[in-house]
Amino acid sequence: MLQSRDGLRTLSGRRVIVVGAGPGGLATALLLARAGVHVTLVEKDPAVGGRTKTVEAPGGYRFDIGPTFFLYPQILADIFETCGERLEDHVKLERLDPQYHLVFEAGGEIRATNDMERLEAEVARIAPDDAKNVRKFFADNRVKLKFFKPVLEQAFHTLRAMASPAMIAALPHLHPGRSVDKDLQRYFKDPRVRLAFAFQTKYLGMSPFRCPSLFTILSFLEYEHGVYHPVGGCGAVSEAMAGLARRMGVDIRLGTSVDRVLFEGKKAIGVVCGTETLKADAVVINGDFAKVIKDLVPQTHRPRWRDAKIDKARLSCSTFMMYLGIEGKVPAGLGHHTIFLSEEYARNIREITEGTLPMQPSLYVQHAGYTDGGMAPAGHTSLYVLVPVPNLKSGIDWPATRESYRRLVLDRLKLLGLDDIEDRIRYERIVDPSQWQDDFFVYEGATFNLAHDLMQMLYFRPHNRFGPGLYLVGGGTHPGSGLPVIYEGARITARLLIEELSAGRVGAEAAGIPTTQPLATSGDAS
């Protein structure tokens, strides 16, 4: 205990500025504050959460802006425990069963559940032979996650990390030459069943026909650890983190824009906010990587990620969003999460990847009121509708296309029984790729950041330790996108920064954050 107290005392005079109060920025601020660092968290918006916020629209309708699935809460629970708190005392998480309802335009449906007997029965209704391999798929992916989890928890800021013991141990289980769909063909012959365990690659904005086979662990995580709804919306998690951060002494400044990072030589020493300069021992940036790094950091301070490289980076897809407040109810069969998968799914994905706007798109509908009555006024319904579409590199003229695509999406919703809602819409907001870029500062409207292909992962993704005194956290940084993965990235970033500030390992151990070695124990992926 004496060593921990010394570590905390050593860091108590240190100051860190965190730019951006998204999930990664909030988690990093918590861990740094726990280590005794004085943290100033600067956020341009009037509320915390970034895209992980819940907003109330006119009429009393509530909507999650971005993530609606809360997966694998153990990592966030570990962060709260590190701070001496219990996550369940701050946020009520409802585990969903069914997790979601998959509807195949080609015919058939699956109500996904982590009850293996029920899941096998659901699969058997459309593919009896494939049902026999469900448990085998989960057993194999349990092993895959066991070996790759330490890799996700490891920093990759040096090339030698690619040859770490954890990485070498994981390699036989990764099969980098296979896509997710190709890997699933070893278990399931019916393409609809493969889709049931592959559509989760859209959480990364990627095609299951291109996404590395590692990411079959996404569907495994859902079934093994559950899909949750935070009561009040996913923004309730962000608000709980901010509340705890304030109690721990974090200075959260909302409505404050950062113009640039301040450097002394090669080292980041603060930020400039309008006429105010905030000095610090280090700066952490939490934001859409390709957008914020160009805006805040001159090219001379990012030699590995100059503008030309960012312009050539492979990006995720975008999304066409509709947030609808509806008078009256929706069909009783519309559950909390519904995924409608296009009959021509492979073509649909290919079109998105190649920059063509799909005319027979898949879509996702969240009806949070199915579980949480507080998401809409009595007698009304809030619907969140997401359609994967190409990012802005496609050249699609969204101002000219928006209204016709709205009509197409409303017509597609009729296939889910939502055939009478247009006349009952009392609130409507559309966010297309151009608005993701202009209103939410998302580079090229690519809502899931940099693509997660093999040459943009691990060492080849932007590093958590980006330069002297400069750190990153968020979906565009290692280990990648998705809330639990971003929280894990915050642990990596906080650990590296604490080690630098303390010029050793005492500070990281004092904060309760697992250190880089050994790699086999620690914790967590909208």
VOTOR-837780 format. One line per 3 residues: for each residue x, y, z of C-alpha. Coordinates in Angstrom, 3 decimals. Layout:
! residues N
X,Y,Z | ...
END
This chain:
! residues 526
0.000,0.000,0.000 | 2.904,2.352,0.674 | 3.991,2.047,-2.957
0.507,2.970,-4.217 | 0.308,5.996,-1.956 | 3.733,7.125,-3.148
2.589,6.734,-6.748 | -0.513,8.807,-6.138 | 1.496,11.456,-4.305
3.972,11.605,-7.201 | 1.214,12.324,-9.715 | -0.893,14.679,-7.603
0.849,17.759,-9.011 | 0.538,16.658,-12.644 | -2.040,18.135,-15.019
-3.600,16.548,-18.089 | -6.076,18.041,-20.543 | -8.537,15.658,-22.189
-10.109,17.054,-25.370 | -13.546,15.540,-25.972 | -16.029,14.034,-23.510
-17.002,11.001,-25.543 | -16.871,7.510,-23.984 | -13.086,7.291,-24.370
-12.419,10.752,-22.986 | -14.675,10.175,-19.979 | -13.122,6.796,-19.185
-9.588,8.168,-19.522 | -10.428,11.116,-17.267 | -11.759,8.752,-14.594
-8.634,6.594,-14.626 | -6.257,9.559,-14.580 | -8.167,11.172,-11.711
-7.978,7.897,-9.806 | -4.182,8.050,-10.210 | -4.066,11.495,-8.606
-3.744,13.532,-11.809 | -5.566,16.868,-12.055 | -7.734,16.477,-15.167
-9.421,19.209,-17.191 | -11.937,17.727,-19.650 | -12.828,20.141,-22.462
-15.912,19.468,-24.597 | -17.233,21.654,-27.437 | -20.851,20.487,-27.007
-23.169,21.582,-24.178 | -23.431,17.961,-22.949 | -21.070,15.026,-22.453
-21.107,11.792,-24.419 | -20.167,12.757,-27.963 | -22.382,10.565,-30.111
-23.077,8.368,-27.082 | -25.710,10.711,-25.765 | -29.469,10.591,-25.402
-31.399,13.675,-26.443 | -34.946,14.808,-25.739 | -36.739,16.173,-28.787
-39.811,18.445,-28.895 | -42.843,16.520,-27.748 | -40.908,14.583,-25.122
-39.447,11.925,-27.444 | -36.031,10.602,-26.382 | -33.447,9.162,-28.752
-29.952,7.730,-28.553 | -27.915,9.628,-31.148 | -25.374,6.912,-31.906
-24.852,3.625,-30.056 | -28.013,1.816,-28.928 | -26.527,-1.591,-28.074
-24.621,-1.800,-24.799 | -22.357,-4.847,-24.921 | -19.926,-6.508,-22.543
-20.340,-4.078,-19.600 | -17.580,-5.808,-17.647 | -14.871,-3.414,-18.852
-16.798,-0.340,-17.753 | -17.678,-2.098,-14.508 | -13.951,-2.681,-13.966
-13.245,1.029,-14.545 | -15.901,2.007,-12.002 | -14.491,-0.541,-9.549
-11.009,0.942,-10.049 | -12.564,4.252,-8.965 | -14.077,2.619,-5.864
-17.627,2.506,-7.238 | -20.083,-0.066,-8.589 | -21.479,0.511,-12.081
-24.873,-0.869,-11.038 | -25.187,1.873,-8.416 | -25.020,4.487,-11.175
-26.771,2.926,-14.186 | -29.557,0.375,-14.460 | -28.779,-2.095,-17.235
-31.609,-4.272,-18.545 | -30.407,-7.479,-20.188 | -32.518,-8.134,-23.276
-33.985,-11.502,-24.188 | -34.496,-11.809,-27.088 | -31.386,-9.761,-27.776
-32.807,-8.722,-31.117 | -35.139,-9.929,-33.848 | -33.549,-10.775,-37.207
-35.930,-10.615,-40.160 | -34.682,-11.934,-43.508 | -36.268,-10.429,-46.590
-35.413,-13.714,-48.312 | -37.697,-15.465,-45.817 | -37.406,-16.601,-42.207
-36.556,-14.956,-38.926 | -34.484,-15.581,-35.801 | -35.187,-14.193,-32.345
-31.659,-14.205,-30.965 | -31.245,-15.441,-27.405 | -28.371,-16.615,-25.235
-30.477,-19.628,-24.178 | -28.681,-22.229,-26.304 | -31.619,-24.615,-26.580
-33.927,-21.839,-27.724 | -31.292,-20.450,-30.095 | -30.767,-23.871,-31.653
-34.530,-24.170,-32.115 | -34.652,-20.719,-33.760 | -31.866,-21.671,-36.190
-33.443,-25.087,-36.828 | -36.628,-23.419,-38.058 | -34.775,-22.137,-41.124
-31.714,-24.450,-41.323 | -31.981,-27.710,-39.305 | -28.475,-28.928,-40.202
-26.858,-25.627,-39.201 | -28.479,-25.777,-35.771 | -26.234,-28.737,-34.968
-23.140,-26.505,-35.193 | -24.266,-23.581,-33.038 | -22.530,-24.839,-29.885
-19.375,-25.687,-31.843 | -19.234,-22.094,-33.143 | -19.497,-20.718,-29.610
-16.932,-23.154,-28.206 | -14.379,-22.207,-30.879 | -14.964,-18.477,-30.443
-14.665,-18.775,-26.676 | -11.120,-20.033,-27.288 | -10.474,-17.337,-29.916
-11.502,-14.570,-27.508 | -9.418,-16.083,-24.718 | -6.290,-15.763,-26.865
-7.076,-12.434,-28.523 | -8.350,-10.568,-25.468 | -4.803,-9.955,-24.158
-3.890,-8.561,-27.594 | -6.750,-6.057,-27.432 | -5.506,-5.004,-23.996
-1.950,-4.453,-25.221 | -0.486,-1.189,-26.456 | 0.877,-1.285,-30.010
2.932,1.910,-30.025 | 6.102,0.042,-31.017 | 6.576,-2.428,-33.853
8.047,-5.050,-31.525 | 4.622,-5.341,-29.930 | 3.599,-7.289,-33.054
5.864,-10.071,-31.785 | 4.697,-9.996,-28.169 | 4.031,-13.312,-26.394
0.290,-12.562,-26.465 | 0.338,-11.893,-30.213 | 2.323,-15.025,-30.970
-0.043,-17.115,-28.840 | -3.086,-15.644,-30.621 | -1.875,-16.083,-34.217
-2.925,-19.746,-34.687 | -6.494,-18.756,-33.817 | -6.830,-15.679,-36.031
-6.657,-17.005,-39.631 | -5.968,-13.556,-41.139 | -6.566,-14.817,-44.679
-10.238,-15.551,-43.968 | -13.145,-13.140,-43.902 | -15.877,-13.390,-41.268
-18.244,-14.979,-43.789 | -15.612,-17.457,-44.961 | -14.900,-18.481,-41.376
-18.612,-18.953,-40.674 | -18.917,-21.260,-43.686 | -17.096,-23.862,-41.606
-20.172,-24.027,-39.365 | -23.204,-22.831,-41.307 | -24.280,-23.560,-44.893
-27.373,-21.361,-44.981 | -26.367,-17.757,-45.837 | -29.131,-16.440,-43.568
-27.636,-18.218,-40.567 | -24.195,-16.897,-41.431 | -25.696,-13.412,-41.556
-27.135,-13.922,-38.068 | -23.587,-14.294,-36.775 | -21.938,-11.838,-39.209
-24.086,-8.704,-39.394 | -22.259,-7.462,-36.267 | -19.369,-6.447,-38.550
-21.562,-3.427,-39.331 | -20.719,-2.214,-35.809 | -17.298,-1.608,-37.383
-18.827,-0.261,-40.593 | -17.411,-3.205,-42.531 | -18.556,-5.973,-44.840
-18.606,-9.540,-43.440 | -17.160,-10.591,-46.801 | -14.063,-8.443,-46.192
-13.834,-8.034,-42.427 | -11.055,-10.219,-40.911 | -12.280,-13.482,-39.398
-11.128,-12.362,-35.951 | -14.378,-10.406,-35.666 | -16.599,-13.463,-35.366
-15.957,-12.754,-31.680 | -18.421,-9.845,-31.920 | -21.470,-12.087,-32.165
-19.952,-14.426,-29.586 | -19.635,-11.520,-27.131 | -23.323,-10.721,-27.554
-24.450,-14.238,-26.767 | -21.895,-14.975,-24.072 | -22.111,-11.674,-22.191
-25.474,-10.240,-23.214 | -27.009,-7.245,-24.977 | -28.138,-4.550,-22.540
-30.309,-1.458,-22.561 | -29.267,1.287,-20.120 | -32.512,2.643,-18.676
-32.873,6.188,-19.973 | -30.764,5.405,-23.049 | -27.042,4.940,-23.670
-26.532,8.586,-22.751 | -27.311,7.606,-19.158 | -23.954,5.807,-19.108
-22.118,8.925,-20.303 | -23.893,11.077,-17.704 | -23.045,8.589,-14.940
-19.374,8.653,-15.944 | -19.363,12.453,-15.978 | -21.048,12.614,-12.577
-18.453,10.321,-11.059 | -15.632,12.254,-12.773 | -16.836,15.517,-11.243
-16.997,13.940,-7.799 | -13.410,12.789,-8.308 | -12.307,16.352,-9.030
-12.299,16.384,-12.830 | -12.903,19.897,-14.169 | -15.412,19.379,-17.005
-15.773,22.432,-19.235 | -18.720,22.146,-21.627 | -19.345,24.406,-24.598
-15.601,25.007,-24.957 | -13.913,24.442,-28.309 | -10.222,23.676,-28.672
-8.552,25.470,-31.555 | -5.217,23.657,-31.480 | -2.790,21.674,-29.386
0.099,23.733,-28.049 | 3.642,22.370,-28.448 | 7.011,23.236,-26.969
9.529,21.651,-29.291 | 8.103,18.219,-30.049 | 6.129,17.899,-26.816
2.447,18.720,-26.343 | 2.131,21.116,-23.406 | -1.473,22.286,-23.561
-4.287,23.552,-25.753 | -5.553,26.884,-27.053 | -9.282,27.597,-26.573
-10.071,30.930,-28.199 | -8.294,33.565,-26.149 | -7.443,31.118,-23.335
-4.383,28.880,-23.150 | -4.505,25.852,-20.891 | -1.122,24.392,-19.959
-0.596,20.750,-18.943 | 1.946,17.966,-18.654 | 0.154,16.027,-21.404
-2.869,16.188,-23.723 | -5.318,13.399,-24.599 | -7.466,13.789,-27.733
-10.820,11.984,-27.901 | -12.604,12.584,-31.190 | -13.067,11.309,-34.717
-9.405,10.679,-35.522 | -9.201,11.741,-39.168 | -11.147,14.942,-38.502
-9.779,16.087,-35.163 | -6.123,15.272,-35.749 | -6.059,17.417,-38.904
-7.768,20.285,-37.115 | -5.730,20.292,-33.912 | -2.251,18.917,-34.658
0.106,20.314,-37.347 | 1.571,17.780,-39.773 | 5.056,18.295,-38.350
3.862,16.673,-35.125 | 2.286,13.653,-36.823 | 4.918,12.303,-39.247
3.244,8.860,-39.494 | -0.210,10.334,-40.183 | 0.253,13.276,-42.527
-2.731,14.618,-44.456 | -1.875,12.569,-47.556 | -1.982,9.321,-45.586
-5.251,10.243,-43.866 | -6.763,11.107,-47.256 | -5.840,7.607,-48.513
-7.011,5.750,-45.397 | -9.733,3.134,-45.793 | -12.871,4.348,-44.075
-15.980,2.670,-42.724 | -19.388,3.110,-44.292 | -21.784,5.817,-43.166
-25.415,5.701,-42.034 | -28.679,7.358,-43.019 | -30.552,8.033,-39.781
-34.205,8.748,-39.035 | -35.301,9.668,-35.513 | -39.096,9.470,-35.475
-41.563,10.514,-32.800 | -44.876,8.809,-33.553 | -48.303,9.356,-32.093
-49.796,6.039,-31.057 | -48.331,2.566,-30.844 | -46.469,0.264,-33.202
-47.199,-3.437,-33.871 | -46.815,-5.574,-30.752 | -44.317,-7.795,-32.547
-41.792,-4.982,-32.984 | -39.272,-5.677,-30.238 | -36.497,-3.555,-28.756
-33.994,-4.220,-31.581 | -35.004,-5.369,-35.069 | -32.543,-5.979,-37.906
-34.071,-6.304,-41.378 | -31.615,-7.992,-43.740 | -31.986,-7.387,-47.450
-32.776,-10.271,-49.778 | -29.750,-9.269,-51.833 | -27.514,-8.765,-48.813
-24.243,-9.497,-50.608 | -25.133,-7.027,-53.354 | -26.296,-4.504,-50.743
-22.920,-4.683,-48.979 | -20.992,-4.576,-52.246 | -22.861,-1.442,-53.312
-22.047,0.300,-50.031 | -18.388,-0.696,-50.269 | -18.144,0.493,-53.887
-19.914,3.810,-53.206 | -23.326,3.070,-54.737 | -26.442,4.039,-52.795
-28.439,0.813,-52.231 | -32.038,0.869,-53.414 | -32.917,-2.345,-51.540
-31.139,-1.607,-48.259 | -30.986,-3.489,-45.004 | -32.012,-1.492,-41.959
-32.064,-1.506,-38.178 | -34.891,-0.262,-35.974 | -34.651,0.454,-32.264
-37.964,0.612,-30.397 | -36.520,1.399,-26.974 | -39.998,1.881,-25.511
-40.497,-1.865,-25.764 | -38.274,-2.071,-22.676 | -38.079,1.492,-21.360
-41.304,3.456,-21.057 | -39.396,6.663,-20.412 | -38.260,7.006,-24.029
-41.555,8.524,-25.256 | -44.619,10.244,-23.766 | -47.597,8.083,-22.837
-49.418,6.956,-25.958 | -46.477,7.761,-28.231 | -43.471,5.898,-29.651
-39.845,6.823,-30.379 | -38.235,4.967,-33.276 | -34.551,5.064,-34.246
-33.967,3.900,-37.828 | -30.470,3.267,-39.233 | -29.620,2.395,-42.833
-25.975,1.618,-43.789 | -24.942,3.741,-46.793 | -21.662,4.795,-48.449
-19.512,7.480,-46.862 | -18.974,10.836,-48.565 | -16.095,9.602,-50.716
-18.866,8.145,-52.903 | -19.748,11.639,-54.122 | -23.486,11.189,-53.468
-25.335,14.534,-53.427 | -27.204,14.117,-50.167 | -29.119,17.420,-50.124
-30.596,16.404,-53.478 | -31.113,12.755,-52.482 | -32.335,13.071,-48.890
-36.083,13.308,-49.510 | -36.299,10.468,-52.038 | -34.227,8.216,-49.787
-36.478,9.077,-46.857 | -39.410,7.861,-48.936 | -37.595,4.643,-49.813
-36.793,3.931,-46.139 | -40.407,4.530,-45.079 | -41.493,2.064,-47.754
-38.973,-0.503,-46.489 | -40.314,-0.069,-42.941 | -43.681,-1.313,-44.196
-42.079,-4.747,-44.561 | -41.795,-4.788,-40.746 | -45.457,-3.945,-40.301
-44.827,-0.207,-39.934 | -47.143,0.669,-42.799 | -49.218,3.419,-41.185
-46.681,5.583,-39.405 | -46.109,8.487,-41.808 | -49.371,10.247,-40.990
-48.631,9.801,-37.284 | -45.118,11.288,-37.297 | -45.072,14.202,-34.860
-41.283,14.658,-34.734 | -38.705,13.791,-37.358 | -34.989,14.332,-37.678
-32.821,12.969,-40.477 | -29.034,12.717,-40.280 | -27.374,11.724,-43.548
-23.617,11.331,-44.223 | -23.190,15.039,-45.057 | -24.749,15.954,-41.716
-22.579,13.455,-39.858 | -19.646,15.407,-41.246 | -21.001,18.942,-40.854
-22.944,18.661,-37.598 | -21.067,15.901,-35.769 | -17.506,16.460,-37.124
-17.204,12.947,-38.577 | -14.574,12.760,-41.321 | -16.211,11.973,-44.699
-19.321,10.975,-42.729 | -17.678,7.600,-41.950 | -19.593,6.954,-38.739
-17.466,3.972,-37.641 | -14.069,5.659,-38.162 | -11.161,4.039,-39.971
-11.943,0.616,-41.426 | -10.727,-2.344,-39.380 | -8.767,-4.106,-42.115
-5.505,-5.859,-41.307 | -3.343,-2.895,-42.338 | -5.309,-0.496,-40.123
-5.277,-2.553,-36.932 | -2.898,-3.026,-34.005 | 0.448,-1.312,-34.760
-0.932,0.055,-38.048 | -3.799,1.924,-36.371 | -3.153,5.351,-34.825
-1.269,4.763,-31.587 | -2.597,5.536,-28.125 | 0.732,7.270,-27.427
0.737,9.495,-30.480 | 3.772,11.616,-29.670 | 5.639,13.201,-26.764
2.986,14.323,-24.292 | 0.216,13.609,-26.821 | -2.213,10.694,-26.489
-5.294,9.469,-28.341 | -8.407,7.554,-27.359 | -11.532,6.640,-29.345
-12.784,4.442,-32.148 | -10.148,5.582,-34.642 | -7.346,4.590,-32.287
-6.138,1.144,-31.204 | -7.908,-1.158,-30.375 | -10.860,0.207,-32.431
-14.570,0.985,-32.521 | -17.447,-0.111,-30.294 | -18.089,0.985,-26.725
-16.333,-1.846,-24.850 | -13.336,-1.641,-27.182 | -13.153,2.134,-26.717
-13.255,1.664,-22.932 | -10.392,-0.805,-23.279 | -8.538,1.766,-25.356
-9.022,4.268,-22.526 | -7.353,1.843,-20.126 | -4.405,1.494,-22.507
-4.100,5.254,-22.997 | -4.385,6.008,-19.276 | -1.847,3.324,-18.431
0.730,4.636,-20.923 | 0.232,8.220,-19.818 | 0.492,7.398,-16.125
3.684,5.459,-16.814 | 5.138,8.462,-18.632 | 4.125,10.924,-15.921
5.532,8.753,-13.174 | 8.611,7.819,-15.252 | 7.958,4.190,-14.354
5.285,1.684,-13.497 | 4.313,2.763,-9.988 | 1.644,5.202,-11.193
-0.171,2.677,-13.388 | -0.216,0.126,-10.599 | -1.468,2.773,-8.184
-4.363,3.533,-10.520 | -5.319,-0.126,-10.598 | -4.895,-0.246,-14.385
-3.379,-3.502,-15.698 | 0.162,-2.858,-16.912 | 1.425,-3.951,-20.314
3.054,-7.101,-18.897 | 1.829,-9.654,-18.065 | -0.840,-9.629,-20.765
-3.059,-12.481,-19.729 | -5.366,-10.827,-17.221 | -7.644,-7.787,-17.601
-10.716,-6.745,-19.367 | -13.284,-5.608,-22.876 | -16.837,-3.689,-27.842
-22.671,0.106,-30.711
END
